[in-house]
């Protein structure tokens, strides 16, 4: 006897990795995808207690996956566990079903304490895939919103201490390749299964290529916190776009990078650009003054900048808006936009065998978008997330 579905979403436009199909359905069996198909084939899968939803022609996608996100709803991931839960709820409601917790530059003692709190939340909440450290191993010249007084070389002993504090939950670390001991620390992190990212860096093209050779696979918020592409000094962007095994993040909020440049990036590195939010505490809240690490940030008309300066300080973006902008402003196909927020970040983290697709056997995370790319429903582990509060 075949398995019975615990939930079915039918009559949708299904967009998943390599697939854009009308009049489709997805059936869940508890926390996994049981089957997909078209037409009325879902009727043969429905169990007596199944939840059945008519998708009314809306777009159904895999759950979104954010690998660079500092907080939201007034809370940051460097705070207590309650704050982590508050921000995480906001992003779940916006379709981000799995994510990393990004921490900014702090002193070693403070950072270890923050890592321990975030690690405990990662073990408690399966929608958190681990921790991303953005700092303190960054360039002073391109520090952005990070406190330059706390920046330092990636000392291998400290790297080992941070790994130990995370107890297996550290998944991604952003470092400046030109800093001393980068190569040694990159090898330590890579051997521990941590994604080594280059970012907030003054690296030349040659230094970035050398970083790739010792294990760097990702460029953090491409174009931001680094030299631009000059015809005689192409810098880290071209080094990573030329590397077929390299990935590139981009913050698609209409502020960090122009849509035309994002379109160019996706043409240069097809299938290797991940949409990220780089969200800070103001995401989902509004204008005002906030803290990011130990610096003040003013948000005016949705744009976060260091108080009294023009320096961008993260974003107020949610990943569903990044997807919508990718289609409406950048000009990506809906399939390319969805892949950039689902299967590509899953591949970066090495979890593409479980997340990022709506296919049989995959985790039953899904998002329902209407024709304007507004979120109408979110499912995690086959169960609906409470309707988004407006």
C-alpha positions as CSV (number, residue, x, y, z in Angstrom):
1,X,0.0,0.0,0.0
2,X,1.4,3.4,-1.0
3,X,1.9,6.1,1.6
4,X,-0.8,8.6,2.3
5,X,-0.2,12.4,2.2
6,X,-0.6,14.4,5.4
7,X,-0.9,17.6,3.4
8,X,-1.4,18.6,-0.2
9,X,-1.1,21.9,-1.9
10,X,-2.5,21.7,-5.4
11,X,-3.3,24.0,-8.4
12,X,-0.1,25.9,-8.1
13,X,2.7,27.1,-10.4
14,X,5.5,24.9,-9.0
15,X,9.0,26.6,-9.2
16,X,11.8,24.4,-7.8
17,X,15.4,23.8,-9.0
18,X,15.3,23.3,-12.7
19,X,11.5,23.2,-12.8
20,X,8.8,25.8,-13.6
21,X,5.5,23.9,-14.0
22,X,1.8,25.1,-14.1
23,X,-1.2,23.2,-12.6
24,X,1.1,21.4,-10.3
25,X,0.8,19.9,-6.8
26,X,3.1,18.9,-3.9
27,X,2.1,16.3,-1.4
28,X,3.8,16.1,2.1
29,X,4.1,13.0,4.3
30,X,4.7,14.5,7.7
31,X,8.0,16.4,7.4
32,X,9.1,15.2,4.0
33,X,7.9,15.7,0.4
34,X,6.0,12.6,-0.6
35,X,5.3,13.4,-4.3
36,X,4.9,16.1,-6.9
37,X,2.9,16.1,-10.1
38,X,0.3,17.9,-12.2
39,X,-3.4,17.9,-12.6
40,X,-5.6,15.9,-10.3
41,X,-3.1,13.1,-9.5
42,X,-2.9,14.4,-5.9
43,X,-6.4,13.0,-5.2
44,X,-4.9,9.4,-5.2
45,X,-2.5,10.4,-2.4
46,X,-4.8,12.1,0.1
47,X,-5.3,10.4,3.4
48,X,-8.4,10.8,5.5
49,X,-6.9,13.4,7.8
50,X,-4.9,15.2,5.1
51,X,-4.9,19.0,5.0
52,X,-5.7,20.0,1.4
53,X,-5.1,23.6,0.1
54,X,-6.1,24.9,-3.3
55,X,-3.2,27.1,-4.4
56,X,-5.4,29.1,-6.8
57,X,-2.7,29.3,-9.4
58,X,-0.2,31.0,-7.0
59,X,3.5,30.2,-7.1
60,X,4.8,27.5,-4.8
61,X,8.5,27.3,-4.1
62,X,10.9,25.6,-1.7
63,X,11.5,27.4,1.6
64,X,14.0,30.2,1.3
65,X,17.4,29.8,2.9
66,X,19.4,32.8,4.1
67,X,23.1,32.4,4.8
68,X,23.7,36.0,5.9
69,X,21.3,37.5,8.4
70,X,22.0,39.5,11.6
71,X,18.4,39.8,13.0
72,X,15.1,41.6,12.7
73,X,12.0,42.7,14.5
74,X,14.1,44.9,16.7
75,X,16.4,42.0,17.8
76,X,19.9,40.9,16.9
77,X,21.5,37.5,17.0
78,X,24.2,38.7,19.2
79,X,21.7,39.1,22.1
80,X,20.0,36.7,24.3
81,X,18.1,33.6,23.2
82,X,14.7,35.4,23.4
83,X,16.0,38.0,20.9
84,X,17.1,35.3,18.5
85,X,13.7,33.7,18.7
86,X,12.0,37.1,18.0
87,X,14.1,37.8,14.9
88,X,13.8,34.3,13.7
89,X,10.0,34.4,13.9
90,X,9.9,37.5,11.6
91,X,12.0,35.8,8.9
92,X,10.0,32.6,9.1
93,X,6.9,34.6,8.4
94,X,8.6,36.0,5.3
95,X,9.4,32.6,3.9
96,X,12.9,32.0,5.3
97,X,12.5,28.5,6.5
98,X,16.2,27.9,7.3
99,X,19.0,30.3,8.0
100,X,22.3,31.0,9.6
101,X,22.7,33.4,12.6
102,X,25.2,36.0,11.6
103,X,27.3,37.7,14.3
104,X,29.3,40.9,13.9
105,X,32.8,41.9,15.1
106,X,33.2,41.8,18.9
107,X,36.1,41.2,21.3
108,X,37.0,37.5,21.6
109,X,35.4,37.2,25.1
110,X,32.1,38.7,23.9
111,X,32.1,36.8,20.7
112,X,32.6,33.5,22.5
113,X,29.7,34.2,24.8
114,X,27.5,35.1,21.8
115,X,28.5,32.0,20.0
116,X,27.6,29.8,23.0
117,X,24.1,31.4,23.1
118,X,23.6,31.1,19.3
119,X,24.9,27.5,19.4
120,X,22.4,26.6,22.1
121,X,19.6,28.1,19.9
122,X,20.9,26.2,16.9
123,X,20.6,22.9,18.8
124,X,17.1,23.8,20.0
125,X,15.6,25.3,16.8
126,X,16.0,23.1,13.7
127,X,15.2,26.0,11.4
128,X,18.6,27.4,12.4
129,X,21.4,25.7,10.4
130,X,24.3,27.2,12.3
131,X,26.4,30.3,12.9
132,X,28.1,32.8,10.5
133,X,30.9,34.9,11.9
134,X,31.3,38.2,10.0
135,X,34.4,39.4,11.8
136,X,36.6,40.1,13.6
137,X,39.1,39.0,10.9
138,X,38.3,41.9,8.5
139,X,40.1,44.8,6.8
140,X,40.1,48.1,8.6
141,X,40.0,49.9,5.2
142,X,36.8,48.2,4.3
143,X,35.4,47.6,7.8
144,X,31.9,49.0,6.9
145,X,29.8,49.0,10.1
146,X,32.3,46.9,12.0
147,X,34.3,48.6,14.9
148,X,37.8,49.0,13.4
149,X,39.3,49.0,16.9
150,X,38.2,45.3,17.4
151,X,39.4,44.0,14.0
152,X,42.4,41.6,14.0
153,X,44.3,39.0,12.1
154,X,42.8,35.5,12.0
155,X,45.0,34.1,14.7
156,X,44.8,30.2,14.4
157,X,44.6,29.8,18.2
158,X,41.6,32.1,18.4
159,X,40.0,30.4,15.4
160,X,40.3,27.1,17.3
161,X,38.7,28.7,20.4
162,X,35.8,30.0,18.4
163,X,35.3,26.5,16.8
164,X,35.4,24.9,20.2
165,X,32.8,27.4,21.6
166,X,30.5,26.6,18.7
167,X,30.6,22.9,19.3
168,X,30.0,22.0,15.7
169,X,27.5,24.8,14.9
170,X,29.9,27.2,13.2
171,X,29.1,27.0,9.4
172,X,30.6,30.1,7.8
173,X,33.3,32.6,8.6
174,X,34.0,35.8,6.6
175,X,37.7,36.9,6.6
176,X,39.9,39.4,4.7
177,X,42.4,37.3,2.6
178,X,45.1,39.9,2.9
179,X,45.4,39.6,6.7
180,X,48.2,37.6,8.3
181,X,47.5,33.9,9.0
182,X,44.6,33.8,6.6
183,X,45.8,30.6,4.8
184,X,46.5,28.7,8.0
185,X,43.1,29.7,9.5
186,X,41.3,29.0,6.3
187,X,42.7,25.4,6.3
188,X,41.6,24.9,10.0
189,X,38.1,26.1,9.2
190,X,37.8,24.1,6.0
191,X,38.9,20.9,7.7
192,X,36.2,21.5,10.3
193,X,33.6,21.7,7.5
194,X,33.2,25.5,7.8
195,X,32.6,27.6,4.7
196,X,35.4,30.1,4.3
197,X,34.2,33.4,2.8
198,X,36.2,36.4,1.7
199,X,34.8,39.8,2.6
200,X,35.3,43.2,4.1
201,X,38.6,43.1,2.2
202,X,41.1,45.2,0.4
203,X,42.4,42.1,-1.4
204,X,43.8,42.4,-5.0
205,X,42.7,40.0,-7.7
206,X,45.9,37.9,-7.0
207,X,45.3,37.8,-3.2
208,X,41.7,36.7,-3.7
209,X,42.8,34.0,-6.1
210,X,45.3,32.8,-3.5
211,X,42.5,32.7,-0.9
212,X,40.5,30.5,-3.2
213,X,43.5,28.2,-3.6
214,X,43.6,27.7,0.2
215,X,39.9,27.1,0.6
216,X,37.8,30.2,0.3
217,X,34.6,29.3,-1.6
218,X,32.3,32.3,-1.1
219,X,32.4,36.1,-1.5
220,X,30.5,37.9,1.2
221,X,28.0,40.6,-0.1
222,X,29.7,41.0,-3.4
223,X,30.7,44.5,-4.4
224,X,30.1,45.8,-0.8
225,X,33.0,46.1,1.6
226,X,35.7,45.6,-1.1
227,X,37.3,47.3,-4.1
228,X,35.2,47.7,-7.2
229,X,36.1,46.1,-10.5
230,X,38.6,48.3,-12.4
231,X,39.9,47.3,-15.8
232,X,43.5,47.2,-14.5
233,X,42.7,46.0,-11.0
234,X,39.7,43.6,-11.2
235,X,39.8,42.8,-7.5
236,X,38.1,40.0,-5.6
237,X,34.8,40.1,-7.6
238,X,36.4,38.9,-10.8
239,X,38.5,36.3,-9.0
240,X,35.4,34.7,-7.6
241,X,33.3,34.9,-10.8
242,X,36.2,33.3,-12.7
243,X,36.4,30.4,-10.2
244,X,33.9,27.8,-11.3
245,X,33.8,26.4,-7.8
246,X,33.2,29.8,-6.2
247,X,29.9,31.3,-4.9
248,X,28.9,34.9,-4.5
249,X,26.4,36.5,-2.1
250,X,24.5,39.7,-3.1
251,X,22.2,42.0,-1.2
252,X,19.4,42.8,-3.5
253,X,17.6,45.7,-1.7
254,X,18.0,48.4,-4.3
255,X,20.5,50.2,-2.1
256,X,23.6,48.0,-1.7
257,X,24.0,47.1,-5.5
258,X,22.2,48.5,-8.5
259,X,19.9,45.9,-10.2
260,X,21.8,46.2,-13.5
261,X,25.0,45.2,-11.7
262,X,23.3,42.2,-10.1
263,X,22.0,41.2,-13.6
264,X,25.6,41.4,-14.9
265,X,26.9,39.3,-11.9
266,X,24.3,36.6,-12.6
267,X,25.3,36.5,-16.2
268,X,29.0,36.2,-15.3
269,X,28.4,33.5,-12.7
270,X,25.1,31.7,-13.6
271,X,23.9,29.4,-10.9
272,X,26.5,30.6,-8.4
273,X,24.9,33.8,-7.0
274,X,23.0,33.6,-3.7
275,X,20.5,36.2,-2.6
276,X,21.1,37.1,1.1
277,X,19.3,39.6,3.3
278,X,22.2,40.9,5.5
279,X,19.2,42.0,7.6
280,X,19.8,43.8,10.9
281,X,17.5,44.5,13.8
282,X,15.4,47.1,11.9
283,X,14.1,44.6,9.4
284,X,10.4,44.4,9.8
285,X,10.2,47.3,12.2
286,X,10.9,50.7,10.7
287,X,13.0,53.8,10.9
288,X,14.8,54.7,14.0
289,X,18.1,54.2,15.9
290,X,19.4,50.7,16.5
291,X,22.6,48.9,17.7
292,X,24.6,46.7,15.4
293,X,27.3,45.1,17.5
294,X,28.6,48.0,19.5
295,X,27.9,50.7,17.0
296,X,24.8,53.0,16.5
297,X,22.8,52.7,13.3
298,X,20.2,55.1,12.0
299,X,17.5,53.8,9.7
300,X,16.0,56.4,7.5
301,X,13.4,55.5,4.8
302,X,14.4,51.8,5.2
303,X,18.1,52.4,4.7
304,X,20.5,51.5,7.6
305,X,23.7,53.6,7.9
306,X,26.2,54.2,10.7
307,X,25.0,57.2,12.8
308,X,26.3,60.4,11.4
309,X,27.9,58.7,8.4
310,X,27.0,57.4,5.0
311,X,28.4,53.9,5.6
312,X,25.8,51.2,5.0
313,X,25.1,49.0,8.1
314,X,23.4,45.9,6.9
315,X,19.9,46.1,5.5
316,X,16.2,46.1,6.5
317,X,15.6,43.4,3.8
318,X,13.7,40.1,4.1
319,X,14.5,37.4,1.7
320,X,11.1,37.3,0.1
321,X,11.5,40.9,-1.0
322,X,15.0,40.1,-2.4
323,X,13.3,37.4,-4.5
324,X,10.6,39.8,-5.7
325,X,13.1,42.4,-6.6
326,X,15.2,39.9,-8.5
327,X,12.2,39.3,-10.8
328,X,10.7,42.7,-10.9
329,X,13.8,44.9,-10.9
330,X,16.8,42.8,-11.8
331,X,15.0,41.0,-14.6
332,X,15.8,37.4,-13.6
333,X,13.4,34.7,-14.5
334,X,11.3,33.5,-11.6
335,X,13.2,30.2,-11.7
336,X,16.6,31.9,-11.5
337,X,15.4,34.1,-8.6
338,X,14.0,31.2,-6.6
339,X,17.1,29.1,-7.2
340,X,19.3,32.0,-5.9
341,X,17.4,31.9,-2.6
342,X,16.9,28.1,-2.2
343,X,19.1,25.5,-3.9
344,X,22.2,27.7,-4.4
345,X,22.5,28.7,-0.7
346,X,21.8,25.0,0.2
347,X,24.7,24.0,-2.1
348,X,27.0,26.6,-0.5
349,X,26.3,25.1,3.0
350,X,26.5,21.5,1.7
351,X,22.9,20.7,2.7
352,X,21.4,20.5,-0.8
353,X,20.6,16.8,-0.2
354,X,17.8,17.9,2.2
355,X,16.9,21.5,1.6
356,X,16.3,23.9,-1.4
357,X,14.1,21.7,-3.6
358,X,10.5,20.4,-3.6
359,X,11.2,16.8,-4.6
360,X,10.3,13.5,-3.0
361,X,12.4,12.8,0.1
362,X,13.4,16.5,0.7
363,X,12.4,18.3,3.8
364,X,8.9,19.7,3.4
365,X,9.7,23.4,3.5
366,X,7.7,25.6,1.1
367,X,6.5,29.1,0.4
368,X,3.4,30.2,-1.5
369,X,3.7,33.5,-3.4
370,X,0.9,35.4,-5.1
371,X,1.3,37.0,-8.6
372,X,2.9,40.1,-6.9
373,X,5.5,38.0,-5.1
374,X,3.8,38.6,-1.7
375,X,4.0,35.6,0.7
376,X,0.7,33.9,1.2
377,X,1.8,30.9,3.1
378,X,4.8,29.2,4.6
379,X,5.4,25.6,5.6
380,X,8.2,24.2,7.7
381,X,8.6,20.4,8.1
382,X,5.2,20.0,6.4
383,X,3.3,22.2,8.8
384,X,2.0,25.7,8.1
385,X,3.6,28.7,9.8
386,X,1.1,31.0,11.4
387,X,-0.2,33.5,8.9
388,X,2.0,36.6,8.7
389,X,0.9,39.5,10.8
390,X,0.4,42.7,8.9
